[in-house]
């Protein structure tokens, strides 16, 4: 029987076909932790630790083969993604480098090698035959890379991908198949011969280390991946100017965790989030004191009708003296994790003014935060406000002088930009959106995942933990945005879980991430998913900065700020048609 990805509740949950299914996902995470610890994954002990009977566990995850397939695939994905991201060169050379890096990292994986040695027959059956669909998935991943390259292939893409998969298997499992040592270097020679290109130089040694000489220590992993005591202040990659600006506000050390976790009583969490709102508003006001106001932009105030009778304020900015002109349009959605920060504070207003001064009409939507001083309006209230304001703006484009509409936002605002686009596709309104510019997107909701899961799937959540943002604090925000957790894998709440099918047909996107942001890798993952869906997508990485610094700290990193504003303006102009 083939262990089909669609055969179990776990498979549906992992592929986001089910919005949330906590039992199967909890079982999966426990099984993965067990596997990573080098311990055999057995159904009986697993069921006992979960507090369920074996029948329930089998209903959740299928049989042991199916569960092991999902666990090993969950480790393949970030390993392959990292290999592709780090691969050097172009065309066939880049493909060979990615395959070589991947082969090397798999051969060096302790938990994986432990599993192969403990259960060689089962491993070969699950990983190299049609007894499970692991091999099909690997071949599909290789095919995506081939299709995106300009390599001249000896066979059609599917056939070439299959041959490369079999080559990889031959060397990764060489000890099981032929009693030989796994040898990534030999695999590289065969990859290069098949794709008719030179053998690339050996990539750095596994795990992100670079050996300098035989008698010197290796360079450690970056950030807190290599040093749990690291801070932004001590990170050699940090932008010196931003480090100094953060120090003035006492923010160059680790961001403080919350006093409790997401399981605390709702009223306690709401009170905490309201305090966080006030603290961040105070910080933004202090930062804004360093900046001058501009008088070359005018603002008008409007109201869009909401679907639940709620009136949504919309503020429109345009260059002074441009009344009557039709200009490219941007709809700005502010950050704050969809739960905190005011739309019309000085920093958000300044951002809109600076964009408008480049020759744009900029509308910002005062959507409902999930938490306010007087109310709790969880998902999807704020998203619906954004969607309804977008509908109103599209209907009034002529009167507002907007030639087109590009959605733009940072952090939680980027979440709402991406979710609004997904919702517009579902509701048949996608034509209103010319493009999306998502900065430092806050889109996974995975801030309370265990460390093993973070390291395997989104390692920047560990690498840059506490650099301006604390992931445990974000986990509390998540629990107020979606109090029941029922939307934990709903792409409208957390666009990270959008499928390729969800994204097919989307307008052009730019996804901009910051190197030292805990959220960096979820933005990169979304960009890659857009690419897989055939969307015209551009990725942008800002080095040395932590979360949102290129829009918040204008004075400290003025050149980066100006470059970001100019890039958004260029993108909007390119789509104004």
VOGU-3710 file (C-alpha; in Angstrom, 3 decimals, decimal comma):
1> xxxxxxxxxx> 0,000/0,000/0,000  1,409/3,402/-0,947  1,682/5,838/1,970  -0,159/8,582/0,146  0,162/12,142/1,441  -3,635/12,415/1,260  -4,268/9,201/3,197  -4,250/10,532/6,764  -5,542/13,386/8,848  -1,924/14,276/9,543
11> xxxxxxxxxx> -1,150/14,552/5,824  -4,134/16,848/5,307  -3,100/19,028/8,239  0,499/19,249/7,027  -0,588/20,219/3,523  -2,996/22,851/4,955  -6,023/21,098/3,472  -7,360/21,063/7,024  -7,399/24,428/8,782  -6,222/22,904/12,042
21> xxxxxxxxxx> -6,073/19,395/13,475  -4,211/19,632/16,761  -4,102/15,913/17,648  -2,303/14,748/14,496  0,048/17,755/14,525  0,904/17,196/18,192  1,652/13,537/17,430  3,792/14,531/14,457  5,849/17,040/16,455  6,435/14,534/19,236
31> xxxxxxxxxx> 7,482/11,904/16,679  9,866/14,365/15,042  11,439/15,301/18,374  11,873/11,600/19,095  13,493/11,027/15,689  15,838/14,019/16,093  16,905/12,710/19,481  18,086/9,539/17,745  15,398/7,414/19,384  13,256/4,867/17,572
41> xxxxxxxxxx> 9,740/6,136/16,825  7,336/3,462/18,088  3,581/3,797/17,988  2,900/2,299/21,425  5,137/4,610/23,474  4,093/7,539/21,286  0,401/6,922/21,977  1,101/6,560/25,694  3,004/9,859/25,841  0,164/11,576/23,968
51> xxxxxxxxxx> -2,380/10,086/26,357  -4,409/8,354/23,632  -4,911/4,745/22,609  -3,163/3,228/19,597  -6,369/3,212/17,541  -6,705/6,983/17,941  -3,070/7,488/17,006  -3,505/5,376/13,862  -6,587/7,406/12,897  -4,530/10,553/13,290
61> xxxxxxxxxx> -1,296/9,653/11,516  -1,856/6,372/9,691  0,596/3,531/10,198  4,192/3,818/11,333  5,524/3,925/7,772  3,282/6,871/6,943  4,328/8,742/10,079  8,039/8,139/9,465  7,641/9,330/5,882  6,140/12,628/7,058
71> xxxxxxxxxx> 8,823/13,091/9,723  11,679/12,486/7,290  10,050/14,687/4,642  9,734/17,504/7,182  13,511/17,324/7,581  14,141/17,106/3,834  12,314/20,374/3,122  14,509/22,824/5,111  17,675/20,906/4,178  16,859/21,154/0,467
81> xxxxxxxxxx> 15,692/24,752/0,787  18,964/25,731/2,450  21,007/23,903/-0,191  19,205/25,730/-3,011  19,464/29,073/-1,242  23,216/28,706/-0,664  24,055/27,212/-4,076  26,529/29,219/-6,124  26,731/29,831/-9,850  24,092/29,737/-12,563
91> xxxxxxxxxx> 22,414/27,191/-14,791  23,603/23,613/-14,536  26,441/24,607/-12,216  24,017/25,952/-9,629  21,882/22,813/-9,869  24,934/20,607/-9,297  26,072/22,756/-6,365  22,617/22,555/-4,739  22,485/18,777/-5,176  26,002/18,402/-3,787
101> xxxxxxxxxx> 25,240/20,544/-0,735  22,066/18,586/-0,130  23,828/15,219/-0,454  26,569/16,357/1,917  24,111/17,597/4,563  21,996/14,431/4,427  25,094/12,261/4,733  26,169/14,303/7,774  22,782/14,171/9,549  23,252/12,222/12,769
111> xxxxxxxxxx> 19,580/11,382/13,433  19,072/10,327/9,823  22,142/8,079/9,782  21,029/6,587/13,110  17,666/5,697/11,570  19,327/4,148/8,503  21,612/2,002/10,650  18,835/0,942/13,024  16,269/0,027/10,356  18,092/-0,319/7,011
121> xxxxxxxxxx> 15,508/-2,450/5,231  12,589/-0,256/6,268  14,516/2,909/5,403  15,376/1,736/1,904  11,814/0,580/1,300  10,287/3,880/2,417  12,857/6,225/0,893  13,781/4,575/-2,413  10,689/2,668/-3,590  7,026/3,305/-4,274
131> xxxxxxxxxx> 6,111/1,786/-0,892  5,845/5,449/0,146  5,737/8,686/-1,828  8,942/10,125/-0,365  10,920/9,417/-3,534  8,183/11,051/-5,646  8,337/14,172/-3,487  12,129/14,354/-3,709  11,969/13,969/-7,480  9,377/16,745/-7,603
141> xxxxxxxxxx> 11,620/19,082/-5,612  14,552/18,365/-7,907  12,278/18,936/-10,931  11,272/22,390/-9,641  14,914/23,441/-9,446  15,628/22,096/-12,929  12,602/23,865/-14,378  13,708/27,176/-12,855  17,252/26,847/-14,220  18,460/27,494/-17,744
151> xxxxxxxxxx> 20,447/24,250/-17,759  20,569/22,215/-20,960  19,208/18,846/-19,844  19,961/15,421/-21,310  16,308/14,369/-20,867  12,993/16,094/-20,190  12,744/17,675/-16,727  10,803/14,820/-15,025  13,171/12,173/-16,369  16,304/14,128/-15,497
161> xxxxxxxxxx> 14,948/14,769/-11,994  14,293/11,048/-11,520  17,801/10,101/-12,657  19,327/12,662/-10,280  17,182/11,271/-7,455  18,503/7,768/-8,112  22,068/9,084/-8,194  21,560/10,841/-4,868  20,135/7,641/-3,380  23,108/5,634/-4,632
171> xxxxxxxxxx> 25,567/7,772/-2,707  23,485/8,708/0,353  22,607/5,071/1,019  25,889/3,608/-0,301  26,627/1,906/3,012  23,287/0,087/2,922  23,302/-0,757/-0,784  26,948/-1,640/-1,435  28,750/-1,501/1,914  30,647/1,618/0,833
181> xxxxxxxxxx> 30,987/4,920/2,650  28,536/7,666/1,563  30,569/10,070/-0,582  29,089/13,456/-1,606  32,228/14,289/-3,616  31,696/11,306/-5,906  28,016/12,220/-6,197  29,061/15,722/-7,347  31,144/14,193/-10,153  28,173/12,173/-11,397
191> xxxxxxxxxx> 25,762/15,123/-11,099  28,162/17,254/-13,139  28,615/14,541/-15,761  24,862/14,147/-16,211  24,313/17,884/-16,561  27,478/18,365/-18,619  29,136/21,035/-16,529  32,338/21,344/-14,470  32,384/19,874/-10,976  31,895/22,784/-8,556
201> xxxxxxxxxx> 34,402/23,391/-5,733  33,481/21,603/-2,488  30,923/23,596/-0,476  31,623/24,574/3,153  31,481/21,777/5,686  28,088/20,768/7,121  26,036/22,829/9,522  27,195/26,224/8,335  30,801/25,902/9,545  33,844/26,832/7,467
211> xxxxxxxxxx> 37,102/25,075/8,297  40,004/27,531/8,137  42,918/25,102/8,630  43,283/21,650/10,059  44,410/23,002/13,426  41,978/25,897/13,794  38,435/25,901/15,115  35,576/26,307/12,644  33,500/29,457/12,369  30,378/28,959/14,517
221> xxxxxxxxxx> 26,823/29,108/13,282  25,413/32,652/13,127  23,591/34,375/15,962  22,039/32,291/18,689  22,285/29,151/16,547  25,975/29,127/17,424  25,988/31,114/20,679  22,857/31,054/22,857  24,170/34,096/24,741  24,532/36,256/21,601
231> xxxxxxxxxx> 22,675/39,563/21,277  22,236/42,101/18,513  24,800/44,202/20,357  27,441/41,442/20,026  26,513/40,187/16,545  29,327/41,127/14,131  26,815/41,293/11,272  24,816/44,096/12,913  24,638/47,513/11,251  26,751/49,796/13,431
241> xxxxxxxxxx> 24,396/52,766/13,043  21,336/50,748/13,995  23,174/49,214/16,955  23,896/52,721/18,243  20,294/53,854/17,693  18,912/50,808/19,523  21,334/51,428/22,387  19,921/54,926/22,871  16,546/53,340/23,581  17,945/50,412/25,552
251> xxxxxxxxxx> 16,993/47,953/22,803  20,371/46,573/21,767  20,162/43,732/24,298  17,705/40,818/24,269  14,028/41,764/23,953  12,252/40,745/27,152  9,893/37,744/27,154  6,313/38,096/28,402  5,436/37,216/32,016  3,367/34,236/30,872
261> xxxxxxxxxx> 2,655/32,082/27,850  -0,251/31,788/25,408  -2,185/29,519/27,800  -2,686/32,317/30,347  -6,253/33,598/30,922  -7,488/35,731/28,036  -8,052/38,817/30,185  -4,455/38,678/31,433  -3,182/38,427/27,870  -5,361/41,317/26,703
271> xxxxxxxxxx> -4,044/43,488/29,526  -0,465/42,564/28,593  -1,020/43,330/24,900  -2,573/46,696/25,757  0,540/47,498/27,782  2,734/46,416/24,858  0,736/48,721/22,573  1,369/51,683/24,871  5,077/50,842/25,131  5,561/50,612/21,374
281> xxxxxxxxxx> 3,561/53,786/20,793  5,876/55,527/23,258  8,923/54,185/21,418  7,571/55,314/18,042  6,833/58,781/19,422  10,376/59,037/20,788  11,876/57,977/17,448  9,679/60,463/15,573  10,980/63,345/17,683  14,253/63,044/15,777
291> xxxxxxxxxx> 12,543/63,720/12,444  11,192/66,808/10,724  7,667/67,184/9,347  7,126/67,804/5,659  4,688/70,243/4,075  4,751/69,027/0,465  2,097/66,328/1,012  -1,631/66,757/1,721  -3,964/64,346/3,508  -7,709/63,759/3,206
301> xxxxxxxxxx> -9,913/61,567/5,401  -12,529/59,139/4,081  -14,682/56,265/5,344  -15,258/52,904/3,695  -18,319/50,793/4,565  -17,449/47,470/6,205  -19,271/44,207/5,648  -20,437/44,034/9,273  -21,651/47,624/9,415  -18,338/48,847/10,782
311> xxxxxxxxxx> -17,066/52,042/9,118  -13,383/51,824/8,193  -11,385/55,099/8,248  -9,094/55,607/5,247  -6,450/58,358/5,082  -5,267/59,395/1,612  -1,960/61,209/0,988  -0,811/62,807/-2,252  1,799/65,365/-3,330  0,691/68,935/-2,713
321> xxxxxxxxxx> -0,510/70,563/-5,917  -1,204/67,242/-7,655  -4,992/67,430/-7,333  -6,614/66,322/-10,577  -3,627/64,228/-11,608  -3,773/60,441/-11,855  -0,819/58,840/-10,061  0,245/55,295/-9,180  -1,477/54,140/-6,008  -0,266/52,339/-2,885
331> xxxxxxxxxx> -2,485/51,035/-0,087  -0,431/50,891/3,103  -1,280/48,522/5,975  0,696/49,201/9,139  2,622/46,707/11,255  2,007/45,602/14,813  1,162/41,939/14,531  -2,466/42,765/13,625  -2,957/43,500/17,332  -1,144/46,710/18,345
341> xxxxxxxxxx> -0,037/50,178/17,115  -2,167/53,046/15,829  -2,649/53,656/12,140  -2,175/57,429/12,416  0,814/57,628/14,744  3,659/59,842/13,642  5,878/57,065/12,238  3,133/55,551/10,096  2,071/59,008/8,927  5,664/59,883/8,090
351> xxxxxxxxxx> 5,994/56,678/6,064  2,901/57,527/4,008  4,086/61,101/3,486  7,514/59,991/2,281  5,967/57,506/-0,152  3,491/60,086/-1,450  6,280/62,636/-1,947  7,767/60,349/-4,613  4,699/60,944/-6,781  2,235/58,397/-5,443
361> xxxxxxxxxx> -1,275/58,445/-4,033  -1,005/56,552/-0,752  -4,072/55,342/1,150  -3,668/53,860/4,613  -6,411/51,760/6,184  -7,256/52,199/9,868  -8,284/48,560/10,306  -9,343/47,166/13,668  -6,485/45,748/15,701  -7,328/42,479/17,423
371> xxxxxxxxxx> -6,763/44,242/20,750  -7,708/47,831/21,551  -8,142/49,730/24,796  -11,872/49,023/24,791  -12,392/45,952/22,660  -11,184/42,578/21,434  -11,737/42,040/17,704  -9,837/38,875/16,741  -9,343/37,437/13,261  -10,909/37,998/10,776
381> xxxxxxxxxx> -12,210/41,457/11,795  -9,077/43,397/10,785  -8,651/41,416/7,573  -12,263/42,118/6,595  -11,695/45,838/7,247  -8,716/45,775/4,868  -10,664/43,850/2,230  -13,644/46,182/2,422  -11,475/49,293/2,305  -9,732/47,871/-0,754
391> xxxxxxxxxx> -13,092/47,322/-2,453  -14,088/50,924/-1,688  -10,749/52,311/-2,888  -10,976/50,360/-6,133  -14,490/51,705/-6,740  -13,307/55,290/-6,084  -9,976/55,176/-7,899  -11,016/57,781/-10,447  -12,107/60,265/-7,811  -8,960/59,681/-5,773
401> xxxxxxxxxx> -6,684/59,889/-8,817  -5,211/56,403/-8,331  -4,060/54,758/-11,552  -3,581/51,393/-9,850  -3,393/49,792/-6,419  -0,331/48,122/-4,932  -0,686/46,712/-1,417  2,263/47,476/0,850  2,905/46,776/4,494  5,498/45,652/7,009
411> xxxxxxxxxx> 5,334/42,863/9,598  1,671/42,329/10,556  0,770/44,771/7,790  2,569/42,507/5,314  0,495/39,611/6,669  -2,663/41,597/5,944  -1,422/42,535/2,450  -0,802/38,880/1,583  -3,993/37,665/3,272  -6,046/40,400/1,572
421> xxxxxxxxxx> -4,711/39,212/-1,775  -5,566/35,592/-0,967  -9,059/36,662/0,121  -9,491/38,802/-2,990  -8,725/35,752/-5,123  -11,315/33,692/-3,238  -13,927/36,442/-3,542  -13,253/37,223/-7,204  -11,718/40,665/-6,573  -8,109/39,935/-7,505
431> xxxxxxxxxx> -8,224/42,313/-10,467  -8,265/45,263/-8,052  -4,690/44,498/-6,928  -1,847/45,332/-9,321  0,896/44,077/-7,003  2,017/43,403/-3,437  5,113/44,678/-1,639  5,511/42,739/1,621  8,246/43,834/4,048  9,511/41,640/6,907
441> xxxxxxxxxx> 6,302/39,562/6,742  4,907/38,134/9,989  3,127/35,187/8,455  3,837/31,841/10,150  2,308/32,177/13,604  4,925/29,587/14,587  6,550/31,619/17,327  5,672/29,125/20,036  6,972/26,078/18,159  9,540/24,004/20,019
451> xxxxxxxxxx> 13,163/24,814/19,243  13,737/21,655/17,192  10,855/22,590/14,900  12,089/26,157/14,566  15,620/25,023/13,743  14,366/22,555/11,154  11,779/24,777/9,482  12,493/28,464/10,215  15,954/28,670/11,814  16,002/32,487/11,925
461> xxxxxxxxxx> 13,453/32,228/14,764  16,329/30,815/16,829  19,263/32,552/15,134  17,893/36,065/15,708  15,719/35,465/18,772  15,478/38,620/20,879  16,919/40,925/18,212  14,284/43,697/18,745  11,539/41,014/18,853  10,931/38,195/21,307
471> xxxxxxxxxx> 9,199/35,197/19,771  7,442/34,258/23,036  5,904/37,726/23,142  4,765/37,256/19,544  3,236/33,932/20,563  1,058/35,795/23,071  0,002/38,200/20,308  -0,896/35,182/18,161  -3,109/33,828/20,949  -5,101/37,070/21,043
481> xxxxxxxxxx> -5,397/37,301/17,252  -6,719/33,728/17,064  -7,814/32,882/20,639  -9,076/29,371/19,928  -6,177/28,364/17,683  -8,638/27,107/15,081  -6,987/29,216/12,363  -3,414/28,108/13,119  -2,941/26,795/9,567  -5,484/28,985/7,794
491> xxxxxxxxxx> -3,663/30,956/5,053  -5,975/33,927/5,589  -4,689/34,189/9,162  -1,146/32,941/8,475  -0,251/33,182/4,766  2,825/30,987/5,332  0,419/28,051/4,966  -0,865/29,087/1,535  -0,515/26,332/-1,015  0,954/26,673/-4,489
501> xxxxxxxxxx> -2,608/26,382/-5,780  -3,665/29,277/-3,527  -0,893/31,441/-5,002  -1,243/30,536/-8,661  -2,434/33,512/-10,696  -1,376/36,122/-8,132  -0,152/39,571/-9,273  3,556/40,502/-9,043  5,059/40,476/-5,555  8,138/41,835/-3,830
511> xxxxxxxxxx> 9,104/40,152/-0,559  11,707/42,099/1,407  13,362/40,577/4,488  16,038/41,770/6,907  19,079/39,617/7,613  18,948/39,793/11,419  15,172/39,533/11,807  13,678/36,502/13,601  11,053/36,507/10,819  13,545/36,411/7,945
521> xxxxxxxxxx> 13,088/32,789/6,945  9,290/32,803/6,810  9,467/35,684/4,343  11,989/33,791/2,239  9,800/30,675/2,373  6,804/32,665/1,119  8,865/34,127/-1,702  9,964/30,648/-2,782  6,385/29,412/-2,705  5,383/32,322/-4,973
531> xxxxxxxxxx> 8,161/31,292/-7,336  6,929/27,708/-7,321  3,445/28,982/-8,210  4,793/30,840/-11,243  4,156/34,293/-9,770  6,431/37,140/-10,842  8,197/37,580/-7,520  11,292/39,518/-6,480  13,196/38,810/-3,270  15,114/41,480/-1,368
541> xxxxxxxxxx> 17,417/40,984/1,642  18,587/43,987/3,683  21,852/43,127/5,418  22,679/44,020/8,997  19,187/45,125/10,042  16,711/43,596/12,413  12,934/43,574/12,165  11,366/46,598/10,475  14,416/48,815/10,919  14,360/50,001/7,297
551> xxxxxxxxxx> 10,958/51,624/7,884  11,149/52,516/11,598  14,629/53,975/12,108  14,711/56,575/9,347  17,357/58,795/10,930  19,711/55,975/11,906  19,751/54,177/8,546  18,601/56,969/6,252  20,213/55,536/3,118  18,497/52,171/3,584
561> xxxxxxxxxx> 15,202/53,893/4,391  15,416/56,060/1,262  16,340/53,051/-0,897  13,317/51,143/0,424  10,929/54,025/-0,268  12,400/54,403/-3,759  12,030/50,682/-4,453  8,372/50,669/-3,434  7,748/53,731/-5,613  9,529/52,101/-8,565
571> xxxxxxx> 7,471/48,919/-8,129  4,186/50,867/-7,986  5,114/52,890/-11,070  6,050/49,759/-12,993  2,506/48,419/-12,492  0,578/51,640/-13,115  0,352/50,730/-16,768
//
